[in-house]
């Protein structure tokens, strides 16, 4: 089973629907209403750290779940989820230019989530925080960048953890289902 941590974002059900359409059995847990014990009790085979308002330091359940499951199961971060991954492993998350409902062209490295997907691609962005690329620690690598230079994807070098700053489930994201299928296939 795949657990989606819902960080109180209106897009989470679109994300769940996209994952279910690809054949995933999904259970949604609402953070911060649940704690790490509830996530562990759900016994996920895969974990999606979903989007939400606020900053990653406030996403306590997501940070705790990442800490607990890193290296044990495949993890995908979406929007706030990318910021949680970045913060947990030592990168800086800073205020950026708000881009809510913006379509952007993104270049990527054609690996992991992006395997088999044309570059550049168009994605839907809904965020006002960003990860400083120069602050990425050695254990994380950038996997995608927007036309304005913002980090749009990252992956862990040792664990099956990938994250995207954009929303793959957005109607603005051309290959969103293919990205999610790559996560499910590789997981």
BELLINTA-V789433 format. One record per pair of residues at least 24 apart in sequence whose C-alpha atoms are under 10 Angstrom apart, sorted by the first residue. I is the first residue (numbers start at 0). GAP is how many residues later the second one is. D is the distance in whole Angstrom. If there is no record, write none. Layout:
BEGIN
I & GAP & D
I & GAP & D
END
This chain:
BEGIN
0 & 24 & 5
0 & 25 & 6
0 & 26 & 7
0 & 41 & 9
0 & 42 & 8
0 & 43 & 5
0 & 44 & 5
0 & 45 & 7
0 & 46 & 9
1 & 24 & 5
1 & 25 & 6
1 & 26 & 9
1 & 40 & 9
1 & 41 & 9
1 & 42 & 5
1 & 43 & 6
1 & 44 & 5
1 & 45 & 6
1 & 46 & 7
1 & 72 & 10
1 & 73 & 10
1 & 182 & 9
2 & 24 & 5
2 & 25 & 6
2 & 26 & 7
2 & 36 & 8
2 & 39 & 8
2 & 40 & 8
2 & 41 & 6
2 & 42 & 8
2 & 43 & 6
2 & 44 & 5
2 & 45 & 6
2 & 46 & 9
2 & 47 & 10
2 & 72 & 10
3 & 24 & 5
3 & 25 & 6
3 & 26 & 8
3 & 27 & 10
3 & 35 & 10
3 & 40 & 9
3 & 42 & 9
3 & 43 & 6
3 & 44 & 5
3 & 45 & 6
3 & 46 & 6
3 & 47 & 10
3 & 71 & 10
3 & 72 & 9
3 & 73 & 10
4 & 24 & 5
4 & 25 & 6
4 & 26 & 6
4 & 27 & 9
4 & 29 & 9
4 & 34 & 9
4 & 42 & 8
4 & 43 & 6
4 & 44 & 5
4 & 45 & 5
4 & 46 & 9
4 & 47 & 10
4 & 56 & 8
4 & 57 & 7
4 & 60 & 9
4 & 72 & 10
4 & 76 & 9
5 & 24 & 5
5 & 25 & 6
5 & 26 & 9
5 & 27 & 10
5 & 28 & 10
5 & 42 & 9
5 & 43 & 7
5 & 44 & 5
5 & 45 & 7
5 & 46 & 7
5 & 56 & 9
5 & 75 & 10
6 & 24 & 5
6 & 25 & 7
6 & 26 & 9
6 & 42 & 8
6 & 43 & 6
6 & 44 & 6
6 & 45 & 5
6 & 46 & 7
6 & 47 & 9
6 & 51 & 10
6 & 52 & 7
6 & 53 & 10
6 & 54 & 9
6 & 55 & 8
6 & 73 & 8
6 & 74 & 9
7 & 24 & 8
7 & 25 & 10
7 & 42 & 9
7 & 43 & 7
7 & 44 & 5
7 & 45 & 7
7 & 46 & 10
8 & 41 & 8
8 & 42 & 6
8 & 43 & 4
8 & 44 & 7
8 & 71 & 10
9 & 41 & 9
9 & 42 & 8
9 & 43 & 10
10 & 39 & 9
10 & 40 & 8
10 & 41 & 9
10 & 156 & 8
10 & 158 & 8
10 & 159 & 8
11 & 38 & 7
11 & 39 & 7
11 & 40 & 8
11 & 66 & 10
11 & 155 & 10
11 & 157 & 9
12 & 156 & 9
13 & 153 & 10
13 & 154 & 10
13 & 155 & 6
13 & 156 & 8
13 & 157 & 10
14 & 33 & 10
14 & 35 & 8
14 & 36 & 10
14 & 63 & 9
14 & 152 & 8
14 & 153 & 8
14 & 154 & 5
14 & 155 & 8
14 & 161 & 10
14 & 162 & 10
14 & 165 & 9
15 & 32 & 10
15 & 34 & 10
15 & 153 & 9
16 & 152 & 9
17 & 150 & 9
17 & 151 & 6
17 & 152 & 10
17 & 158 & 9
17 & 159 & 7
17 & 162 & 8
17 & 163 & 9
18 & 150 & 9
18 & 158 & 8
18 & 161 & 7
18 & 162 & 8
18 & 164 & 10
18 & 165 & 8
20 & 156 & 9
20 & 160 & 10
21 & 155 & 8
21 & 156 & 9
21 & 158 & 8
21 & 159 & 7
21 & 162 & 8
22 & 158 & 9
22 & 161 & 9
23 & 157 & 10
23 & 160 & 8
29 & 31 & 9
30 & 28 & 8
30 & 29 & 8
30 & 30 & 6
30 & 31 & 7
31 & 26 & 9
31 & 27 & 7
31 & 28 & 7
31 & 29 & 6
31 & 30 & 8
32 & 28 & 9
33 & 26 & 10
33 & 27 & 7
33 & 28 & 10
34 & 25 & 8
34 & 26 & 5
34 & 27 & 9
34 & 29 & 8
34 & 30 & 9
35 & 24 & 9
35 & 25 & 6
35 & 26 & 8
35 & 27 & 9
35 & 28 & 6
35 & 29 & 6
35 & 30 & 10
35 & 31 & 10
35 & 32 & 8
36 & 24 & 9
36 & 27 & 10
36 & 28 & 9
37 & 27 & 10
38 & 25 & 10
38 & 26 & 7
38 & 29 & 10
38 & 30 & 10
39 & 25 & 8
39 & 28 & 9
39 & 29 & 9
43 & 25 & 9
43 & 29 & 8
43 & 30 & 10
44 & 24 & 10
44 & 27 & 9
44 & 28 & 6
44 & 29 & 7
44 & 30 & 9
44 & 142 & 8
45 & 26 & 9
45 & 27 & 6
45 & 28 & 5
45 & 29 & 6
45 & 30 & 8
45 & 114 & 10
45 & 137 & 9
45 & 138 & 8
45 & 141 & 7
46 & 26 & 7
46 & 27 & 6
46 & 28 & 5
46 & 29 & 6
46 & 30 & 8
46 & 114 & 9
46 & 140 & 10
47 & 26 & 9
47 & 27 & 6
47 & 28 & 5
47 & 29 & 6
47 & 30 & 7
47 & 33 & 8
47 & 113 & 10
47 & 114 & 10
47 & 115 & 9
47 & 135 & 10
48 & 26 & 7
48 & 27 & 6
48 & 28 & 5
48 & 29 & 6
48 & 30 & 9
48 & 31 & 8
48 & 32 & 5
48 & 33 & 8
48 & 34 & 10
48 & 35 & 8
48 & 36 & 9
48 & 114 & 9
49 & 26 & 8
49 & 27 & 6
49 & 28 & 5
49 & 29 & 7
49 & 30 & 7
49 & 31 & 5
49 & 32 & 9
49 & 34 & 10
49 & 117 & 10
50 & 26 & 8
50 & 27 & 6
50 & 28 & 5
50 & 29 & 5
50 & 30 & 6
50 & 31 & 9
50 & 32 & 9
50 & 33 & 10
50 & 75 & 9
50 & 76 & 9
50 & 114 & 9
50 & 115 & 9
50 & 116 & 8
51 & 26 & 9
51 & 27 & 8
51 & 28 & 6
51 & 29 & 8
51 & 74 & 10
51 & 75 & 9
52 & 26 & 10
52 & 27 & 8
52 & 74 & 9
52 & 75 & 10
53 & 26 & 8
53 & 73 & 10
53 & 74 & 9
53 & 75 & 9
54 & 25 & 7
54 & 26 & 10
54 & 28 & 8
54 & 29 & 8
54 & 32 & 10
54 & 38 & 8
54 & 39 & 9
54 & 40 & 9
54 & 73 & 10
54 & 74 & 8
54 & 75 & 10
55 & 24 & 6
55 & 25 & 8
55 & 26 & 9
55 & 27 & 6
55 & 28 & 5
55 & 29 & 9
55 & 30 & 9
55 & 31 & 7
55 & 32 & 9
55 & 37 & 8
55 & 73 & 9
56 & 26 & 9
56 & 27 & 7
56 & 30 & 8
56 & 31 & 9
56 & 36 & 9
57 & 26 & 9
58 & 24 & 10
58 & 25 & 7
59 & 24 & 9
61 & 26 & 10
62 & 24 & 9
62 & 25 & 7
63 & 24 & 9
65 & 95 & 9
68 & 90 & 10
68 & 92 & 10
69 & 86 & 10
69 & 88 & 10
69 & 89 & 7
69 & 90 & 8
69 & 91 & 7
70 & 85 & 10
70 & 87 & 8
70 & 88 & 5
70 & 89 & 7
70 & 90 & 8
71 & 87 & 8
71 & 88 & 8
72 & 86 & 8
72 & 87 & 7
72 & 88 & 8
72 & 114 & 8
73 & 85 & 8
73 & 86 & 5
73 & 87 & 6
73 & 88 & 8
73 & 109 & 8
73 & 110 & 9
73 & 112 & 8
73 & 113 & 5
74 & 80 & 10
74 & 81 & 10
74 & 84 & 9
74 & 85 & 6
74 & 86 & 5
74 & 87 & 6
74 & 88 & 8
74 & 108 & 9
74 & 112 & 8
75 & 37 & 9
75 & 79 & 9
75 & 84 & 9
75 & 85 & 6
75 & 86 & 5
75 & 87 & 5
75 & 88 & 8
75 & 104 & 9
75 & 107 & 7
75 & 108 & 10
75 & 111 & 10
76 & 76 & 9
76 & 77 & 9
76 & 78 & 10
76 & 84 & 8
76 & 85 & 6
76 & 86 & 4
76 & 87 & 6
76 & 88 & 8
76 & 89 & 10
77 & 75 & 9
77 & 84 & 9
77 & 85 & 6
77 & 86 & 5
77 & 87 & 6
77 & 88 & 7
77 & 89 & 6
77 & 90 & 8
77 & 91 & 10
78 & 46 & 8
78 & 47 & 8
78 & 48 & 7
78 & 50 & 9
78 & 51 & 9
78 & 73 & 9
78 & 74 & 9
78 & 84 & 8
78 & 85 & 6
78 & 86 & 4
78 & 87 & 6
78 & 88 & 7
78 & 89 & 9
79 & 46 & 10
79 & 47 & 8
79 & 49 & 9
79 & 50 & 9
79 & 83 & 9
79 & 84 & 9
79 & 85 & 7
79 & 86 & 9
80 & 81 & 10
80 & 82 & 7
80 & 83 & 8
80 & 84 & 8
81 & 48 & 9
81 & 49 & 9
81 & 69 & 10
81 & 70 & 9
81 & 71 & 8
81 & 72 & 8
81 & 73 & 9
81 & 79 & 10
81 & 80 & 8
81 & 81 & 5
81 & 82 & 6
81 & 83 & 6
81 & 84 & 9
82 & 46 & 8
82 & 47 & 7
82 & 48 & 7
82 & 71 & 10
82 & 80 & 8
82 & 81 & 9
82 & 82 & 8
83 & 47 & 10
83 & 79 & 9
84 & 55 & 9
84 & 69 & 9
84 & 70 & 9
84 & 71 & 9
84 & 76 & 8
84 & 77 & 8
84 & 78 & 7
84 & 79 & 10
85 & 44 & 10
85 & 45 & 7
85 & 46 & 9
85 & 47 & 10
85 & 49 & 9
85 & 50 & 7
85 & 51 & 9
85 & 54 & 8
85 & 68 & 8
85 & 69 & 9
85 & 70 & 10
85 & 77 & 9
86 & 44 & 8
86 & 49 & 9
88 & 47 & 8
88 & 48 & 7
88 & 49 & 9
88 & 50 & 8
88 & 51 & 8
88 & 67 & 9
89 & 45 & 8
89 & 46 & 7
89 & 47 & 6
89 & 48 & 9
89 & 49 & 9
89 & 50 & 9
90 & 40 & 7
90 & 41 & 7
90 & 42 & 8
90 & 43 & 8
90 & 44 & 5
90 & 45 & 5
90 & 46 & 6
90 & 47 & 10
90 & 49 & 9
91 & 38 & 8
91 & 39 & 6
91 & 40 & 6
91 & 41 & 8
91 & 42 & 9
91 & 43 & 6
91 & 44 & 8
91 & 45 & 10
92 & 36 & 7
92 & 37 & 6
92 & 38 & 4
92 & 39 & 6
92 & 40 & 9
92 & 42 & 9
93 & 34 & 9
93 & 35 & 6
93 & 36 & 5
93 & 37 & 6
93 & 38 & 7
94 & 32 & 9
94 & 33 & 6
94 & 34 & 4
94 & 35 & 6
94 & 36 & 9
94 & 37 & 10
95 & 31 & 8
95 & 32 & 5
95 & 33 & 5
95 & 34 & 6
95 & 35 & 9
95 & 36 & 10
95 & 54 & 9
96 & 30 & 8
96 & 31 & 6
96 & 32 & 8
96 & 33 & 9
97 & 27 & 9
97 & 28 & 8
97 & 29 & 6
97 & 30 & 4
97 & 31 & 7
97 & 32 & 10
98 & 25 & 9
98 & 26 & 6
98 & 27 & 5
98 & 28 & 5
98 & 29 & 6
98 & 30 & 9
99 & 24 & 8
99 & 25 & 6
99 & 26 & 4
99 & 27 & 6
99 & 28 & 8
100 & 24 & 6
100 & 25 & 5
100 & 26 & 9
100 & 66 & 10
100 & 69 & 9
100 & 70 & 10
100 & 71 & 8
101 & 24 & 7
101 & 25 & 9
101 & 64 & 10
101 & 70 & 8
102 & 63 & 9
102 & 67 & 10
102 & 68 & 10
102 & 69 & 6
102 & 70 & 8
102 & 71 & 10
103 & 41 & 10
103 & 42 & 7
103 & 43 & 7
103 & 44 & 9
103 & 62 & 9
103 & 68 & 9
103 & 69 & 9
104 & 40 & 9
104 & 41 & 6
104 & 42 & 6
104 & 43 & 9
104 & 68 & 10
105 & 38 & 6
105 & 39 & 5
105 & 40 & 4
105 & 41 & 6
105 & 42 & 9
105 & 43 & 9
105 & 44 & 9
105 & 45 & 9
105 & 46 & 7
105 & 47 & 9
105 & 60 & 10
106 & 36 & 9
106 & 37 & 6
106 & 38 & 5
106 & 39 & 6
106 & 40 & 8
106 & 42 & 10
106 & 45 & 9
106 & 46 & 10
107 & 34 & 9
107 & 35 & 6
107 & 36 & 4
107 & 37 & 6
107 & 38 & 9
107 & 44 & 9
107 & 45 & 8
107 & 46 & 10
108 & 33 & 9
108 & 34 & 5
108 & 35 & 7
108 & 36 & 9
108 & 44 & 10
109 & 33 & 8
109 & 34 & 9
110 & 32 & 8
110 & 33 & 10
110 & 44 & 10
110 & 71 & 10
111 & 31 & 9
111 & 42 & 10
111 & 43 & 8
111 & 48 & 9
111 & 49 & 10
111 & 50 & 8
111 & 67 & 9
111 & 70 & 7
111 & 71 & 8
111 & 74 & 8
112 & 30 & 9
112 & 40 & 9
112 & 41 & 10
112 & 42 & 9
112 & 49 & 7
112 & 50 & 9
112 & 51 & 9
112 & 65 & 8
112 & 66 & 5
112 & 67 & 7
112 & 68 & 8
112 & 69 & 5
112 & 70 & 6
112 & 71 & 9
112 & 72 & 10
112 & 73 & 8
113 & 29 & 8
113 & 30 & 9
113 & 39 & 9
113 & 61 & 9
113 & 64 & 8
113 & 65 & 6
113 & 66 & 10
113 & 68 & 8
113 & 69 & 9
114 & 63 & 9
114 & 64 & 8
114 & 67 & 7
115 & 62 & 8
115 & 63 & 9
115 & 66 & 9
116 & 57 & 10
116 & 58 & 7
116 & 59 & 10
116 & 61 & 7
116 & 62 & 8
116 & 65 & 10
117 & 57 & 9
118 & 25 & 10
119 & 24 & 9
119 & 25 & 9
119 & 26 & 9
119 & 27 & 9
120 & 25 & 9
120 & 52 & 8
120 & 53 & 7
120 & 54 & 7
120 & 55 & 10
121 & 24 & 9
121 & 44 & 10
121 & 50 & 7
121 & 51 & 6
121 & 52 & 6
121 & 53 & 8
121 & 54 & 10
122 & 29 & 10
122 & 42 & 10
122 & 43 & 6
122 & 44 & 7
122 & 45 & 7
122 & 46 & 9
122 & 47 & 8
122 & 48 & 9
122 & 49 & 6
122 & 50 & 4
122 & 51 & 6
122 & 52 & 8
122 & 53 & 8
123 & 41 & 9
123 & 42 & 6
123 & 43 & 6
123 & 44 & 7
123 & 45 & 9
123 & 46 & 6
123 & 47 & 7
123 & 48 & 5
123 & 49 & 5
123 & 50 & 9
123 & 52 & 10
124 & 27 & 9
124 & 40 & 7
124 & 41 & 5
124 & 42 & 6
124 & 43 & 9
124 & 45 & 8
124 & 47 & 8
124 & 48 & 9
125 & 39 & 8
125 & 40 & 7
125 & 41 & 7
125 & 44 & 10
126 & 38 & 8
126 & 39 & 8
126 & 40 & 10
128 & 36 & 9
129 & 35 & 8
130 & 34 & 9
159 & 26 & 9
159 & 27 & 8
160 & 26 & 10
END
